[in-house]
């Protein structure tokens, strides 16, 4: 998407020649340049992840099959609210899981062990001063109509190679796109996006710091 580096970006976004067409399924189109926009959201993350590993999500220098061929935008947004209430709820859930895992019913619920480990980790971080946040990790890709599906599969492969899972956002793609705009979530969009549409997931702020997409390619 072309833009003038000299003039304010907000004047160019609202230009009447740049219209955004919202499709009914999973994409949007900038009609002036015929650029298709697709939004994807992370549904699962690796069990272990360090901040420096985010550079692997851009693409691999030594592997052409795992290198993006179109522009893309990575966005990670989160907010913290009801700190005391959410902390108390997490600790209550930990106690409840401790009771369940020591009961005879535990052998019929194999997932309890993993849930208990996760809650122990969460409560430990909360006791050390971390906070619970509602977060959403999304990737937005821009390409032509002919190449958009190929680019979609490419970005999914790059993330899958790093043990992430991306899914294409359908029917609420505009909300995902708007959430990537700075300060947009502060105008009430966060309540619609996180609560009504249930696009967010709860994690500790320590995890948020490790998932922040602050890595980028060096352009010389």
LOMAR-482581 format. One line per 10 residues: number of its first residue (from 1); for each residue x, y, z of C-alpha. Coordinates in steps of 0.2 Angstrom, whole numbers, padded with zeros to 4 digits. Layout:
<rs>
NUM = X Y Z ~ ...;
</rs>
This chain:
<rs>
1 = 0000 0000 0000 ~ 0008 0016 -0006 ~ 0009 0032 0005 ~ 0017 0049 0006 ~ 0031 0049 0019 ~ 0030 0068 0020 ~ 0011 0071 0024 ~ 0002 0065 0039 ~ -0004 0047 0038 ~ -0021 0050 0045;
11 = -0024 0062 0030 ~ -0020 0048 0018 ~ -0030 0035 0027 ~ -0046 0046 0025 ~ -0043 0050 0007 ~ -0059 0046 -0003 ~ -0050 0037 -0016 ~ -0044 0024 -0003 ~ -0060 0014 0001 ~ -0060 -0002 0010;
21 = -0072 -0016 0005 ~ -0077 -0028 0018 ~ -0081 -0046 0012 ~ -0094 -0057 0021 ~ -0082 -0071 0024 ~ -0064 -0068 0029 ~ -0056 -0054 0019 ~ -0056 -0035 0015 ~ -0050 -0026 -0001 ~ -0042 -0009 -0003;
31 = -0051 -0005 -0019 ~ -0039 0008 -0026 ~ -0024 -0004 -0027 ~ -0034 -0020 -0027 ~ -0025 -0026 -0012 ~ -0033 -0040 -0002 ~ -0031 -0040 0017 ~ -0033 -0056 0028 ~ -0032 -0057 0047 ~ -0026 -0072 0056;
41 = -0026 -0075 0075 ~ -0015 -0086 0086 ~ -0025 -0100 0094 ~ -0011 -0110 0102 ~ 0007 -0106 0108 ~ 0023 -0116 0111 ~ 0025 -0123 0129 ~ 0042 -0114 0130 ~ 0045 -0097 0122 ~ 0058 -0083 0124;
51 = 0057 -0066 0117 ~ 0072 -0067 0106 ~ 0063 -0082 0096 ~ 0051 -0069 0089 ~ 0063 -0066 0076 ~ 0060 -0084 0069 ~ 0042 -0078 0065 ~ 0047 -0066 0052 ~ 0054 -0080 0041 ~ 0070 -0089 0038;
61 = 0085 -0082 0028 ~ 0091 -0099 0023 ~ 0075 -0107 0018 ~ 0065 -0100 0003 ~ 0050 -0110 0007 ~ 0048 -0102 0024 ~ 0050 -0084 0019 ~ 0035 -0072 0017 ~ 0033 -0065 -0001 ~ 0021 -0051 0004;
71 = 0019 -0037 0017 ~ 0012 -0042 0034 ~ 0008 -0034 0050 ~ 0010 -0043 0067 ~ 0000 -0036 0081 ~ -0001 -0041 0100 ~ -0013 -0031 0110 ~ -0018 -0034 0129 ~ -0026 -0025 0143 ~ -0026 -0027 0162;
81 = -0042 -0024 0172 ~ -0050 -0030 0188 ~ -0033 -0035 0195 ~ -0038 -0041 0213 ~ -0054 -0050 0207 ~ -0045 -0060 0193 ~ -0030 -0064 0205 ~ -0042 -0071 0218 ~ -0051 -0081 0204 ~ -0035 -0089 0198;
91 = -0029 -0094 0216 ~ -0047 -0101 0219 ~ -0045 -0111 0203 ~ -0028 -0118 0209 ~ -0035 -0124 0225 ~ -0049 -0132 0216 ~ -0038 -0141 0204 ~ -0027 -0147 0219 ~ -0042 -0155 0226 ~ -0048 -0163 0210;
101 = -0031 -0170 0206 ~ -0030 -0179 0223 ~ -0047 -0187 0221 ~ -0051 -0203 0213 ~ -0060 -0194 0198 ~ -0043 -0188 0192 ~ -0039 -0204 0183 ~ -0054 -0200 0172 ~ -0048 -0183 0168 ~ -0030 -0184 0161;
111 = -0030 -0165 0157 ~ -0030 -0160 0175 ~ -0011 -0163 0177 ~ -0007 -0150 0163 ~ -0020 -0138 0170 ~ -0013 -0139 0188 ~ 0005 -0136 0181 ~ -0002 -0120 0171 ~ -0011 -0113 0187 ~ 0004 -0116 0198;
121 = 0015 -0107 0185 ~ 0002 -0093 0184 ~ -0001 -0091 0203 ~ 0018 -0091 0206 ~ 0020 -0077 0194 ~ 0006 -0067 0202 ~ 0014 -0069 0219 ~ 0030 -0062 0212 ~ 0021 -0046 0206 ~ 0015 -0050 0189;
131 = -0003 -0047 0183 ~ -0016 -0056 0173 ~ -0020 -0048 0156 ~ -0032 -0052 0142 ~ -0022 -0053 0126 ~ -0024 -0057 0107 ~ -0010 -0060 0095 ~ -0014 -0057 0077 ~ -0006 -0057 0060 ~ -0013 -0047 0045;
141 = -0007 -0050 0027 ~ -0008 -0039 0012 ~ -0007 -0046 -0006 ~ -0016 -0047 -0023 ~ -0031 -0057 -0025 ~ -0021 -0070 -0035 ~ -0008 -0073 -0022 ~ -0017 -0070 -0006 ~ -0021 -0089 -0002 ~ -0003 -0094 -0006;
151 = 0003 -0080 0006 ~ -0010 -0086 0019 ~ -0003 -0104 0019 ~ 0015 -0097 0020 ~ 0012 -0087 0035 ~ 0003 -0102 0044 ~ 0018 -0113 0039 ~ 0031 -0101 0046 ~ 0021 -0101 0063 ~ 0018 -0120 0063;
161 = 0036 -0123 0061 ~ 0039 -0114 0077 ~ 0025 -0124 0086 ~ 0012 -0110 0084 ~ -0006 -0112 0077 ~ -0014 -0098 0067 ~ -0032 -0098 0061 ~ -0040 -0087 0048 ~ -0052 -0074 0056 ~ -0069 -0075 0048;
171 = -0084 -0063 0049 ~ -0075 -0052 0062 ~ -0060 -0048 0051 ~ -0063 -0029 0053 ~ -0062 -0030 0072 ~ -0045 -0038 0070 ~ -0039 -0026 0058 ~ -0045 -0011 0069 ~ -0036 -0019 0084 ~ -0020 -0016 0075;
181 = -0022 0002 0074 ~ -0013 0012 0089 ~ -0025 0017 0103 ~ -0040 0010 0094 ~ -0044 -0002 0108 ~ -0045 0012 0121 ~ -0061 0019 0112 ~ -0072 0005 0118 ~ -0066 -0008 0105 ~ -0058 -0018 0118;
191 = -0074 -0023 0126 ~ -0082 -0028 0110 ~ -0067 -0037 0103 ~ -0061 -0046 0119 ~ -0077 -0049 0129 ~ -0092 -0049 0116 ~ -0082 -0058 0102 ~ -0071 -0068 0114 ~ -0056 -0065 0104 ~ -0044 -0063 0119;
201 = -0036 -0076 0131 ~ -0030 -0074 0148 ~ -0011 -0074 0152 ~ 0001 -0067 0164 ~ 0010 -0051 0160 ~ 0027 -0061 0160 ~ 0020 -0071 0145 ~ 0015 -0055 0136 ~ 0032 -0048 0138 ~ 0039 -0064 0129;
211 = 0027 -0063 0115 ~ 0029 -0045 0111 ~ 0033 -0044 0092 ~ 0047 -0031 0094 ~ 0058 -0040 0081 ~ 0060 -0034 0064 ~ 0070 -0036 0048 ~ 0085 -0025 0045 ~ 0083 -0015 0029 ~ 0100 -0007 0028;
</rs>
